[in-house]
Amino acid sequence: MRARKVSSTVLEADIHGMYEEDARHYLEGLLSHPGKGIEEILVIHGYSHGQVLQNMVRCKLKHPRLAGKLVSLNPGATRLLLRRL
């Protein structure tokens, strides 16, 4: 869909323009099945056209694979750190 591998351990997911619920389901799917060797998902949510997606990723998104969330220096992105299974 909108995810691409940017390194051997990092997946980038661009959720610009998605509705909050659609973006949440999409990210939950990526978290459930990130792919072999993926340790981090860089979520590009944007910030200049409202903060609904940013707030969903940073505050509301929960998943058993999430080890942590790192706020990027770029306010339009959040890093999701994954637990190793």
N, C-alpha and C positions, 0 to 999 in steps of 0.2 A: 504494500500500500504506500506508505510514506516513510518507511524505515530504510536506512542504508548503513552498511558497516563502514565505519571510518578508520578502524584499526582492528587488529586481531581480537581486542578485548572490549571495544566500544561500539555501540550501536547508536545511531542518531535517528530520532523520531520527530518529525515535523508535524505538529498538530494545528498549525495556523488554519483558521477558517472553519474548524470543526465546532460542532455544538458540544457543550460540556459533557453530556452523557455519552455521546459518540466517542469523544476523546478518551474518556475514562475507560470505556469498554475496550477500546483499541490498545491503550497502555496496559490494561490488565492482561490482555492477550499476549502482549510482548513480554510482560513480566513472567507469565506462566510458561512461555516457550521462547526464551530469548535467543536460543541458538548456542551451539557448542563454543565454550571459551569466553562467552560474553560476561563481563564483570560490571559493566556500567552502561546505562542508557542515558544519552544526552537528549533531553526533551527541549525542543524549540517551540515555545508557546507564544512568543511575542508579548508585547506589553503596551504598545502605543494605541491600540484600538480597544482598550478595556482590559480588565485584569481577571476576568472570569476563569480563563484557562490557567493563568498563573496561580491563582488561588486554589484551583482544583488540584493542580500538581503539587504545590507546596504545602497545602493544609489538609485537603480532604482525601487524597489518594492513599489508600492502605492496601498492602499485599504482603503475604508471608515471605516473599522473596526479597522485599525491601530491607536492606541493612541500614540505609541512611539516605538523606537528601542533602545535597550541597547547593547552596545558592551561588550562582555564577556571578562574576563581575558584570556580565552582560545581563541586564534585568529581563531579557526576553528568553532566558534559558535556565534550566535547572538540571543538575546531574543526579541521577538515581543510581545509588550503589547497590549491587545485588549480593545476596548471601550465596555462599558456595553450597552446593548440594552434594 
